[in-house]
């Protein structure tokens, strides 16, 4: 999407950088081990990860995204927990006090999440306040926070910065990311997977 502060529709997000999102999802899948308690936050890239998850994977999957829950509903070996709450109209994800309260009871080994933008000072950004608290809670609870984003997020802009990149252990991004930003991320000690 263009570098603006207005949130694109879900349909626009789904269509943008499809090939890059597929490569990112394939790389993310390789980080999942049997028995992991993983969370897939809402988003078009995490939805791609849900689509490529091994049908025989044993473990626990947590999500606040209705589309991800439906995609994985037929996986017989996954124990799935849906984090319920208010549903974001047009985006099919939950947020609010109820979702945050449920999240407080859960253990997350690996969080796979995305953001609307990464600012020049490497802050994570979102278009809306609705799910910022849920994202922050997920990041703080997870033993490992793994950011999935295509390179365009590093030139995008959104209204709200909600977390520094310090809280992220691994970043999976496509090869369109500029070498300068790659160097900055590596200097911060981030595991950077370029796909």
Backbone as a chain_set.jsonl record, in Angstrom:
{"seq": "XXXXXXXXXXXXXXXXXXXXXXXXXXXXXXXXXXXXXXXXXXXXXXXXXXXXXXXXXXXXXXXXXXXXXXXXXXXXXXXXXXXXXXXXXXXXXXXXXXXXXXXXXXXXXXXXXXXXXXXXXXXXXXXXXXXXXXXXXXXXXXXXXXXXXXXXXXXXXXXXXXXXXXXXXXXXXXXXXXXXXXXXXXXXXXXXXXX", "coords": {"N": [[0.831, -1.204, 0.0], [0.356, 2.351, -0.493], [2.478, 4.912, 1.004], [0.831, 6.118, 3.399], [-1.373, 7.509, 5.907], [-3.886, 6.497, 6.107], [-5.84, 3.66, 6.58], [-5.672, 0.897, 4.428], [-8.22, -1.114, 2.807], [-9.223, -4.437, 3.852], [-9.289, -6.159, 1.682], [-7.552, -4.881, -0.131], [-5.153, -5.051, 1.304], [-4.848, -7.833, 1.305], [-4.291, -8.353, -1.376], [-1.917, -7.049, -1.903], [1.567, -7.416, -2.415], [1.566, -10.268, -2.654], [3.148, -12.53, -3.481], [5.537, -12.118, -2.065], [4.559, -12.311, 0.556], [3.835, -14.998, 0.599], [6.359, -16.247, 0.429], [7.501, -15.33, 2.805], [5.758, -16.552, 4.632], [6.334, -19.278, 4.173], [8.979, -19.387, 5.094], [8.535, -18.712, 7.771], [7.061, -20.898, 8.658], [9.022, -22.823, 8.902], [10.134, -22.309, 11.343], [8.559, -23.386, 13.257], [7.978, -25.861, 15.635], [7.002, -29.266, 16.471], [4.614, -29.47, 19.072], [4.855, -26.853, 19.896], [3.467, -23.896, 21.359], [1.827, -21.713, 19.651], [1.082, -18.404, 18.489], [-0.869, -16.807, 16.105], [-1.18, -13.695, 15.1], [-3.609, -11.294, 13.919], [-3.82, -10.641, 10.405], [-2.801, -10.219, 6.931], [-0.411, -11.458, 6.167], [0.089, -13.278, 8.223], [-2.145, -14.825, 7.821], [-1.424, -16.053, 5.436], [0.597, -17.677, 6.458], [-0.957, -19.405, 8.017], [-2.232, -20.776, 5.958], [-0.204, -22.367, 4.909], [0.61, -24.04, 6.917], [1.668, -27.156, 8.207], [-0.447, -29.884, 7.823], [-0.357, -31.983, 9.589], [0.728, -31.032, 11.89], [1.384, -31.089, 15.328], [0.316, -29.422, 18.194], [-0.395, -26.31, 19.905], [-2.484, -23.762, 18.852], [-3.07, -20.348, 18.867], [-5.221, -17.691, 18.142], [-6.468, -14.472, 17.137], [-7.869, -13.964, 14.947], [-10.511, -14.377, 12.841], [-10.505, -15.389, 10.214], [-8.135, -16.836, 10.1], [-8.691, -18.762, 12.055], [-10.797, -20.156, 10.808], [-9.456, -21.111, 8.545], [-7.688, -22.937, 9.714], [-9.316, -24.682, 11.003], [-9.822, -27.347, 10.267], [-7.575, -28.778, 10.895], [-6.588, -31.546, 12.418], [-4.782, -32.181, 14.476], [-4.145, -29.948, 15.872], [-4.626, -28.074, 18.756], [-6.845, -25.576, 19.099], [-7.225, -22.235, 20.098], [-9.4, -19.584, 20.265], [-9.061, -16.215, 20.647], [-11.333, -14.299, 22.002], [-13.514, -11.413, 21.687], [-14.449, -8.013, 21.088], [-15.251, -7.64, 17.644], [-13.388, -6.475, 14.986], [-14.83, -4.512, 12.623], [-15.033, -5.378, 9.249], [-12.476, -6.388, 9.268], [-12.285, -8.71, 10.711], [-11.018, -9.486, 13.094], [-10.354, -9.945, 16.601], [-10.496, -7.828, 19.496], [-10.137, -5.742, 22.418], [-11.096, -5.447, 25.928], [-12.048, -8.004, 26.731], [-10.743, -9.799, 25.02], [-8.083, -9.225, 25.703], [-8.113, -9.987, 28.403], [-8.535, -12.766, 28.251], [-6.217, -13.485, 26.948], [-4.332, -13.087, 28.94], [-4.374, -15.439, 30.38], [-3.008, -17.301, 28.928], [-0.246, -19.219, 27.584], [2.412, -18.466, 25.506], [4.629, -19.686, 23.225], [5.776, -18.973, 20.724], [5.166, -16.095, 18.962], [3.729, -15.055, 16.008], [3.521, -12.263, 14.135], [2.286, -9.271, 12.513], [2.665, -5.894, 11.326], [1.376, -2.593, 10.565], [3.18, -0.722, 9.713], [6.692, 0.139, 9.868], [8.492, 2.468, 11.513], [10.891, 5.123, 10.598], [12.606, 5.288, 12.827], [12.533, 2.752, 13.656], [10.269, 1.896, 15.072], [7.343, -0.011, 15.839], [4.285, 0.203, 14.101], [0.767, 1.043, 13.875], [-2.391, 1.372, 12.17], [-4.74, 1.758, 13.595], [-6.099, 2.248, 16.897], [-7.483, 0.155, 17.97], [-6.507, -2.581, 18.199], [-4.011, -2.337, 19.392], [-3.317, -2.637, 22.156], [-3.738, -5.381, 22.491], [-1.819, -6.432, 20.722], [0.537, -5.472, 21.954], [0.39, -6.84, 24.426], [0.547, -9.492, 23.54], [3.146, -9.529, 22.445], [4.669, -9.026, 24.746], [4.083, -11.274, 26.309], [4.937, -13.472, 24.848], [7.468, -15.957, 24.463], [9.086, -15.804, 22.314], [9.056, -13.377, 19.866], [8.086, -12.963, 16.622], [8.394, -11.138, 13.807], [6.581, -10.718, 10.889], [6.853, -9.331, 7.838], [6.442, -7.608, 4.742], [8.789, -5.833, 2.632], [7.718, -3.311, 2.066], [6.55, -2.305, 4.338], [8.472, -0.932, 5.688], [8.636, 1.479, 4.479], [6.214, 2.506, 4.735], [3.595, 4.357, 6.43], [1.906, 4.919, 9.474], [-0.651, 5.743, 11.87], [-0.098, 5.353, 14.672], [2.571, 4.717, 16.826], [3.554, 1.925, 18.638], [5.313, 0.206, 19.893], [8.758, -0.497, 20.43], [11.239, -1.916, 18.262], [12.875, -3.479, 19.732], [11.635, -5.464, 21.237], [11.259, -7.559, 19.554], [12.434, -10.671, 18.372], [13.058, -12.013, 16.0], [12.979, -11.237, 12.551], [11.226, -11.66, 9.621], [11.484, -11.0, 6.316], [11.014, -9.867, 2.935], [13.244, -9.912, 0.048], [13.28, -7.376, -0.986], [13.89, -5.47, 0.868], [15.823, -2.686, 1.815], [19.428, -2.637, 1.659], [20.618, -0.937, 3.549], [18.734, -0.724, 5.658], [18.654, -3.4, 6.35], [21.259, -3.708, 7.386], [21.072, -2.003, 9.635], [19.178, -3.36, 11.181], [20.504, -5.747, 11.711], [22.646, -4.782, 13.192], [21.309, -4.169, 15.502], [21.103, -6.611, 16.586], [19.175, -8.365, 15.744], [17.691, -11.402, 14.594], [17.631, -11.883, 11.273], [15.778, -12.889, 8.623], [15.938, -13.129, 5.287], [13.918, -13.427, 2.509]], "CA": [[0.0, 0.0, 0.0], [1.142, 3.577, -0.52], [2.891, 5.43, 2.31], [-0.156, 7.084, 3.881], [-1.831, 7.169, 7.247], [-5.224, 5.915, 6.031], [-5.738, 2.206, 6.486], [-6.29, 0.27, 3.26], [-9.214, -2.145, 3.112], [-8.685, -5.788, 4.0], [-9.113, -6.705, 0.333], [-6.326, -4.274, -0.676], [-4.021, -5.655, 2.018], [-4.702, -9.216, 0.854], [-3.761, -8.4, -2.743], [-0.613, -6.396, -1.998], [2.774, -8.212, -2.144], [1.149, -11.655, -2.403], [4.251, -13.477, -3.635], [6.437, -11.893, -0.937], [3.91, -12.857, 1.753], [3.929, -16.466, 0.535], [7.739, -16.629, 0.767], [7.651, -15.051, 4.235], [5.005, -17.592, 5.338], [7.09, -20.531, 4.077], [10.123, -19.279, 6.015], [8.011, -18.718, 9.14], [6.659, -22.267, 8.983], [10.213, -23.603, 9.257], [10.496, -21.997, 12.732], [7.578, -24.016, 14.144], [8.308, -27.239, 16.015], [5.886, -29.989, 17.089], [4.413, -29.18, 20.486], [4.899, -25.411, 20.172], [2.254, -23.111, 21.587], [2.07, -20.558, 18.794], [-0.021, -17.472, 18.24], [-0.886, -16.064, 14.854], [-1.921, -12.45, 15.224], [-4.379, -11.026, 12.716], [-3.12, -9.993, 9.302], [-2.767, -10.955, 5.665], [0.788, -12.298, 6.106], [-0.124, -14.398, 9.141], [-3.112, -15.69, 7.161], [-0.641, -16.881, 4.508], [1.248, -18.704, 7.272], [-1.984, -20.396, 8.35], [-2.522, -21.574, 4.76], [0.88, -23.312, 4.593], [0.952, -24.868, 8.071], [1.613, -28.603, 8.021], [-1.732, -30.435, 8.291], [-0.109, -32.958, 10.653], [1.409, -30.384, 13.003], [0.833, -31.227, 16.678], [0.641, -28.271, 19.024], [-1.496, -25.422, 20.27], [-2.504, -22.532, 18.064], [-3.9, -19.28, 19.416], [-5.377, -16.598, 17.186], [-7.567, -13.533, 17.319], [-8.303, -13.677, 13.58], [-11.527, -15.346, 12.434], [-10.127, -16.033, 8.949], [-7.115, -17.838, 10.439], [-9.384, -19.845, 12.773], [-11.539, -20.942, 9.817], [-8.462, -21.787, 7.706], [-7.049, -24.027, 10.448], [-10.343, -25.446, 11.719], [-9.83, -28.772, 9.922], [-6.312, -29.405, 11.328], [-7.005, -32.444, 13.486], [-3.804, -32.324, 15.558], [-3.93, -28.651, 16.516], [-5.582, -27.552, 19.725], [-6.961, -24.175, 18.711], [-7.893, -21.318, 21.012], [-9.721, -18.303, 19.657], [-9.083, -15.122, 21.615], [-12.566, -13.597, 21.65], [-13.739, -10.046, 22.155], [-15.097, -7.228, 20.038], [-14.727, -7.973, 16.32], [-13.14, -5.294, 14.144], [-15.665, -4.559, 11.426], [-14.307, -5.367, 7.991], [-11.144, -6.991, 9.391], [-12.51, -10.048, 11.257], [-10.115, -9.801, 14.202], [-10.901, -9.551, 17.895], [-9.723, -6.915, 20.327], [-10.879, -5.22, 23.568], [-10.843, -5.95, 27.276], [-12.313, -9.443, 26.82], [-9.641, -10.492, 24.342], [-6.87, -9.041, 26.517], [-8.261, -10.786, 29.625], [-8.313, -14.17, 27.902], [-4.807, -13.626, 26.61], [-3.562, -13.132, 30.179], [-4.371, -16.809, 30.9], [-2.389, -18.198, 27.951], [1.208, -19.297, 27.449], [2.777, -18.388, 24.086], [6.051, -19.916, 22.936], [6.177, -18.191, 19.551], [4.166, -15.204, 18.386], [3.956, -14.593, 14.643], [2.643, -11.1, 14.005], [2.668, -8.277, 11.525], [2.314, -4.524, 11.677], [1.015, -1.795, 9.392], [4.358, 0.026, 9.273], [7.845, 0.258, 10.764], [8.915, 3.859, 11.339], [12.331, 5.296, 10.368], [13.366, 5.009, 14.052], [12.3, 1.323, 13.889], [9.129, 1.631, 15.948], [6.241, -0.722, 15.213], [3.171, 1.141, 13.962], [-0.54, 0.53, 13.492], [-3.331, 2.398, 11.719], [-5.852, 1.952, 14.521], [-5.854, 1.956, 18.311], [-8.308, -0.972, 18.403], [-5.816, -3.808, 18.621], [-2.654, -2.063, 19.862], [-3.084, -3.253, 23.468], [-3.633, -6.826, 22.309], [-0.499, -6.694, 20.124], [1.558, -5.242, 22.991], [0.312, -7.948, 25.382], [1.068, -10.695, 22.874], [4.603, -9.394, 22.336], [5.287, -9.141, 26.07], [3.859, -12.622, 26.842], [5.573, -14.514, 24.035], [8.889, -16.232, 24.688], [9.761, -15.378, 21.09], [8.176, -12.579, 19.013], [8.608, -13.058, 15.264], [7.714, -10.165, 12.957], [6.463, -11.079, 9.485], [6.401, -8.161, 7.077], [7.115, -7.379, 3.475], [9.676, -4.66, 2.702], [6.984, -2.043, 1.938], [6.186, -1.798, 5.674], [9.547, -0.053, 6.154], [8.467, 2.809, 3.88], [4.822, 2.881, 4.988], [3.38, 5.206, 7.589], [0.634, 4.671, 10.145], [-0.909, 6.792, 12.867], [0.304, 5.122, 16.048], [3.724, 3.883, 17.177], [3.124, 1.285, 19.878], [6.356, -0.637, 20.492], [10.059, -0.469, 19.764], [11.624, -3.184, 17.658], [13.67, -4.219, 20.725], [10.873, -6.594, 21.76], [11.18, -8.584, 18.512], [13.669, -11.459, 18.293], [13.309, -12.425, 14.627], [12.217, -10.532, 11.516], [11.238, -12.327, 8.317], [11.124, -9.968, 5.345], [11.419, -10.245, 1.583], [14.539, -9.39, -0.415], [13.169, -5.98, -1.403], [14.31, -4.569, 1.95], [17.075, -2.017, 1.438], [20.619, -3.095, 2.393], [20.864, -0.05, 4.683], [17.857, -1.135, 6.763], [19.138, -4.718, 6.77], [22.43, -3.491, 8.264], [20.606, -1.431, 10.906], [18.504, -4.418, 11.947], [21.527, -6.694, 12.186], [23.403, -4.102, 14.258], [20.482, -4.26, 16.711], [21.163, -7.986, 17.074], [17.983, -9.116, 15.347], [17.829, -12.452, 13.608], [16.96, -11.372, 10.078], [15.64, -13.883, 7.563], [15.575, -12.476, 4.024], [13.386, -14.462, 1.616]], "C": [[0.863, 1.25, 0.0], [1.455, 4.057, 0.89], [1.916, 6.518, 2.751], [-0.632, 6.626, 5.253], [-3.243, 6.61, 7.259], [-5.098, 4.413, 5.812], [-6.409, 1.689, 5.22], [-7.321, -0.766, 3.702], [-8.517, -3.495, 3.241], [-8.411, -6.402, 2.627], [-7.838, -6.172, -0.307], [-5.103, -4.893, -0.018], [-3.765, -7.076, 1.532], [-4.012, -9.301, -0.501], [-2.335, -7.866, -2.858], [0.519, -7.354, -1.614], [2.47, -9.687, -1.876], [2.311, -12.644, -2.47], [5.232, -13.349, -2.469], [5.861, -12.493, 0.339], [3.97, -14.384, 1.762], [5.33, -16.932, 0.926], [8.001, -16.424, 2.26], [6.963, -16.147, 5.052], [5.756, -18.923, 5.315], [8.278, -20.517, 5.041], [9.658, -19.345, 7.463], [7.637, -20.129, 9.57], [7.859, -23.097, 9.451], [10.653, -23.353, 10.703], [9.569, -22.669, 13.747], [7.956, -25.471, 14.373], [7.086, -27.92, 16.605], [5.816, -29.68, 18.591], [4.453, -27.708, 20.839], [3.505, -24.873, 20.472], [2.464, -21.812, 20.819], [0.839, -19.676, 18.726], [0.198, -16.836, 16.893], [-1.792, -14.863, 15.066], [-2.679, -12.206, 13.915], [-3.51, -10.349, 11.652], [-3.062, -10.858, 8.062], [-1.532, -11.843, 5.563], [0.652, -13.485, 7.047], [-1.192, -15.35, 8.587], [-2.399, -16.591, 6.147], [0.081, -17.991, 5.264], [0.248, -19.797, 7.643], [-2.249, -21.322, 7.163], [-1.451, -22.619, 4.477], [1.271, -24.195, 5.776], [0.741, -26.346, 7.766], [0.315, -29.154, 8.622], [-1.561, -31.419, 9.438], [0.574, -32.357, 11.872], [0.656, -30.616, 14.311], [1.241, -29.99, 17.464], [-0.608, -27.503, 19.375], [-1.381, -24.163, 19.443], [-3.508, -21.57, 18.666], [-4.026, -18.223, 18.333], [-6.525, -15.693, 17.606], [-8.143, -13.147, 15.957], [-9.273, -14.77, 13.132], [-11.134, -16.075, 11.151], [-9.061, -17.099, 9.191], [-7.772, -19.029, 11.135], [-10.135, -20.738, 11.79], [-10.568, -21.739, 8.947], [-7.904, -23.018, 8.402], [-8.043, -24.948, 11.168], [-10.337, -26.937, 11.424], [-8.535, -29.482, 10.302], [-6.575, -30.235, 12.583], [-6.061, -32.476, 14.684], [-3.496, -31.016, 16.279], [-5.021, -28.399, 17.54], [-5.663, -26.065, 19.451], [-7.76, -23.385, 19.73], [-8.157, -20.017, 20.267], [-9.837, -17.264, 20.762], [-10.257, -14.221, 21.233], [-12.668, -12.215, 22.265], [-14.571, -9.31, 21.136], [-14.457, -7.612, 18.711], [-14.586, -6.676, 15.514], [-13.922, -5.424, 12.855], [-14.812, -4.451, 10.164], [-12.941, -6.02, 8.047], [-11.17, -8.348, 10.092], [-11.515, -10.452, 12.338], [-10.723, -9.284, 15.501], [-9.929, -8.628, 18.623], [-10.585, -6.588, 21.551], [-10.498, -5.923, 24.866], [-11.01, -7.467, 27.358], [-11.193, -10.249, 26.181], [-8.365, -10.401, 25.183], [-6.936, -9.886, 27.788], [-8.008, -12.262, 29.348], [-6.833, -14.416, 27.635], [-3.946, -13.76, 27.866], [-3.46, -14.535, 30.762], [-3.545, -17.765, 30.048], [-0.866, -18.133, 27.982], [1.527, -19.342, 25.958], [4.271, -18.631, 23.951], [6.526, -18.99, 21.817], [4.987, -17.402, 19.031], [4.613, -14.842, 16.98], [2.985, -13.446, 14.417], [3.15, -10.185, 12.899], [2.213, -6.911, 12.018], [1.938, -3.789, 10.393], [2.212, -1.025, 8.838], [5.465, -0.109, 10.316], [8.433, 1.637, 10.489], [10.418, 3.954, 11.075], [13.179, 5.048, 11.617], [13.127, 3.567, 14.533], [11.287, 1.048, 15.006], [8.065, 0.891, 15.152], [5.013, 0.181, 15.231], [1.902, 0.443, 13.499], [-1.428, 1.683, 13.057], [-4.369, 2.736, 12.778], [-5.444, 1.607, 15.947], [-6.516, 0.656, 18.755], [-7.503, -2.138, 18.959], [-4.391, -3.593, 19.121], [-2.382, -2.746, 21.205], [-2.927, -4.762, 23.358], [-2.271, -7.183, 21.724], [0.602, -6.541, 21.173], [1.584, -6.392, 24.003], [0.88, -9.228, 24.792], [2.59, -10.666, 22.821], [5.259, -9.606, 23.697], [5.15, -10.555, 26.649], [4.657, -13.695, 26.119], [7.036, -14.697, 24.418], [9.702, -15.753, 23.492], [8.753, -14.632, 20.225], [8.806, -12.477, 17.627], [7.761, -12.166, 14.361], [7.757, -10.632, 11.507], [6.006, -9.836, 8.725], [7.153, -8.042, 5.761], [7.845, -6.033, 3.549], [8.927, -3.331, 2.649], [6.613, -1.457, 3.298], [7.237, -0.828, 6.21], [9.514, 1.308, 5.474], [7.026, 3.288, 4.045], [4.749, 3.785, 6.217], [2.016, 4.854, 8.181], [0.513, 5.658, 11.297], [-0.195, 6.592, 14.2], [1.528, 4.219, 16.158], [3.402, 3.259, 18.529], [4.207, 0.456, 20.553], [7.645, -0.439, 19.717], [10.384, -1.861, 19.239], [12.446, -4.047, 18.617], [12.968, -5.502, 21.165], [10.799, -7.761, 20.78], [12.499, -9.337, 18.438], [14.055, -11.76, 16.85], [12.425, -11.613, 13.691], [12.36, -11.329, 10.224], [10.675, -11.332, 7.309], [11.617, -10.404, 3.966], [12.675, -9.469, 1.154], [14.476, -7.963, -0.947], [13.601, -4.992, -0.338], [15.677, -3.983, 1.64], [18.251, -2.536, 2.277], [20.907, -2.24, 3.622], [20.018, -0.456, 5.887], [18.263, -2.521, 7.254], [20.32, -4.58, 7.728], [22.007, -2.959, 9.628], [19.965, -2.501, 11.783], [19.52, -5.412, 12.502], [22.368, -6.075, 13.294], [22.639, -4.135, 15.58], [20.468, -5.674, 17.292], [19.947, -8.816, 16.719], [18.367, -10.254, 14.411], [16.996, -12.026, 12.414], [16.958, -12.46, 9.021], [15.128, -13.175, 6.328], [15.132, -13.56, 3.056], [13.039, -13.887, 0.248]], "O": [[2.005, 1.203, 0.457], [0.793, 3.667, 1.852], [2.148, 7.701, 2.505], [-0.338, 5.517, 5.699], [-3.755, 6.276, 8.327], [-4.336, 3.961, 4.957], [-7.571, 1.998, 4.959], [-7.291, -1.235, 4.839], [-7.381, -3.673, 2.801], [-7.406, -7.088, 2.442], [-7.114, -6.926, -0.958], [-4.128, -5.222, -0.695], [-2.615, -7.483, 1.363], [-3.233, -10.222, -0.745], [-1.624, -8.196, -3.808], [0.431, -8.031, -0.59], [3.051, -10.286, -0.972], [2.439, -13.506, -1.6], [5.707, -14.357, -1.944], [6.586, -13.113, 1.118], [4.137, -14.993, 2.819], [5.475, -17.901, 1.671], [8.649, -17.252, 2.9], [7.514, -16.62, 6.046], [5.807, -19.622, 6.327], [8.551, -21.509, 5.718], [10.317, -19.968, 8.295], [7.87, -20.514, 10.715], [7.715, -23.973, 10.303], [11.465, -24.111, 11.235], [9.768, -22.537, 14.954], [8.218, -26.217, 13.429], [6.221, -27.255, 17.175], [6.837, -29.637, 19.278], [4.122, -27.337, 21.965], [2.506, -25.332, 19.918], [3.184, -20.921, 21.27], [-0.291, -20.138, 18.884], [1.296, -16.383, 16.57], [-3.009, -14.996, 15.194], [-2.4, -12.86, 12.911], [-2.593, -9.589, 11.965], [-3.249, -12.073, 8.126], [-1.596, -12.895, 4.927], [1.061, -14.593, 6.701], [-1.147, -16.551, 8.855], [-2.739, -17.767, 6.019], [0.171, -19.118, 4.776], [0.575, -20.982, 7.587], [-2.466, -22.52, 7.346], [-1.743, -23.651, 3.873], [2.177, -25.019, 5.65], [-0.249, -26.728, 7.141], [0.018, -28.916, 9.792], [-2.507, -31.669, 10.185], [0.958, -33.083, 12.789], [-0.548, -30.376, 14.399], [2.393, -29.563, 17.399], [-1.728, -27.971, 19.174], [-0.308, -23.568, 19.343], [-4.652, -21.933, 18.939], [-3.041, -17.893, 17.674], [-7.43, -16.102, 18.333], [-8.822, -12.128, 15.828], [-8.905, -15.942, 13.052], [-11.406, -17.268, 11.019], [-9.083, -18.152, 8.553], [-7.445, -20.178, 10.837], [-10.109, -21.961, 11.93], [-10.819, -22.905, 8.644], [-7.667, -24.038, 7.755], [-7.64, -25.883, 11.86], [-10.801, -27.724, 12.249], [-8.405, -30.68, 10.055], [-6.761, -29.691, 13.671], [-6.495, -32.768, 15.799], [-2.675, -30.988, 17.196], [-6.208, -28.499, 17.228], [-4.659, -25.36, 19.556], [-8.831, -23.808, 20.167], [-7.239, -19.42, 19.705], [-10.621, -17.423, 21.698], [-10.182, -13.473, 20.259], [-11.988, -11.898, 23.241], [-15.327, -9.931, 20.39], [-13.257, -7.881, 18.654], [-15.529, -5.897, 15.382], [-13.696, -6.351, 12.078], [-13.981, -3.552, 10.032], [-12.299, -6.2, 7.013], [-10.17, -9.066, 10.069], [-11.202, -11.633, 12.482], [-11.496, -8.326, 15.508], [-8.72, -8.65, 18.395], [-11.68, -7.133, 21.682], [-9.696, -6.856, 24.886], [-10.197, -8.143, 27.989], [-10.748, -11.256, 26.73], [-7.655, -11.392, 25.349], [-5.923, -10.443, 28.209], [-7.336, -12.934, 30.131], [-6.275, -15.432, 28.049], [-2.941, -14.471, 27.854], [-2.558, -14.805, 31.555], [-3.396, -18.932, 30.411], [-0.281, -17.118, 28.359], [0.974, -20.165, 25.229], [5.082, -17.88, 24.492], [7.546, -18.312, 21.946], [3.941, -17.964, 18.704], [5.736, -14.38, 16.777], [1.771, -13.629, 14.496], [4.277, -10.311, 12.421], [1.475, -6.797, 12.996], [2.15, -4.288, 9.288], [2.261, -0.711, 7.648], [5.215, -0.426, 11.479], [8.826, 1.936, 9.361], [11.147, 2.987, 11.296], [14.337, 4.645, 11.504], [13.47, 3.211, 15.66], [11.431, 0.099, 15.777], [7.896, 1.122, 13.955], [4.726, 0.839, 16.231], [1.943, -0.591, 12.832], [-1.257, 2.818, 13.5], [-4.831, 3.875, 12.855], [-4.559, 0.781, 16.173], [-6.16, 0.106, 19.798], [-7.779, -2.627, 20.054], [-3.637, -4.556, 19.263], [-1.333, -3.366, 21.379], [-2.093, -5.358, 24.04], [-1.634, -8.133, 22.179], [1.494, -7.384, 21.268], [2.653, -6.862, 24.392], [1.606, -9.961, 25.462], [3.245, -11.664, 23.119], [6.282, -10.283, 23.797], [6.017, -10.99, 27.407], [5.013, -14.714, 26.712], [7.753, -13.727, 24.665], [10.857, -15.349, 23.632], [7.708, -15.183, 19.881], [9.918, -11.97, 17.475], [6.568, -12.406, 14.173], [8.826, -10.909, 10.963], [4.899, -9.344, 8.943], [8.346, -8.337, 5.681], [7.558, -5.205, 4.413], [9.439, -2.322, 3.133], [6.385, -0.253, 3.411], [6.944, -0.004, 7.076], [10.276, 2.201, 5.843], [6.662, 4.355, 3.55], [5.729, 3.948, 6.944], [1.082, 4.529, 7.448], [1.483, 6.33, 11.649], [0.267, 7.562, 14.8], [1.53, 3.097, 15.65], [3.021, 3.964, 19.464], [4.025, 0.04, 21.697], [7.63, -0.24, 18.502], [9.855, -2.859, 19.727], [12.685, -5.222, 18.339], [13.621, -6.51, 21.435], [10.327, -8.84, 21.14], [13.566, -8.724, 18.442], [15.238, -11.764, 16.51], [11.266, -11.336, 14.0], [13.471, -11.634, 9.789], [9.537, -10.879, 7.433], [12.534, -11.218, 3.857], [13.096, -8.513, 1.806], [15.504, -7.396, -1.32], [13.673, -3.792, -0.606], [16.59, -4.709, 1.245], [18.09, -2.838, 3.46], [21.388, -2.754, 4.632], [20.522, -0.524, 7.007], [18.219, -2.786, 8.456], [20.375, -5.254, 8.757], [22.515, -3.403, 10.658], [20.191, -2.536, 12.992], [19.396, -5.862, 13.641], [22.76, -6.767, 14.234], [23.245, -4.13, 16.651], [19.893, -5.91, 18.355], [19.709, -9.86, 17.326], [19.239, -10.108, 13.554], [15.786, -11.83, 12.534], [18.016, -12.902, 8.574], [14.005, -12.672, 6.321], [15.875, -14.508, 2.801], [12.578, -14.617, -0.63]]}, "num_chains": 1, "name": "protein.A"}
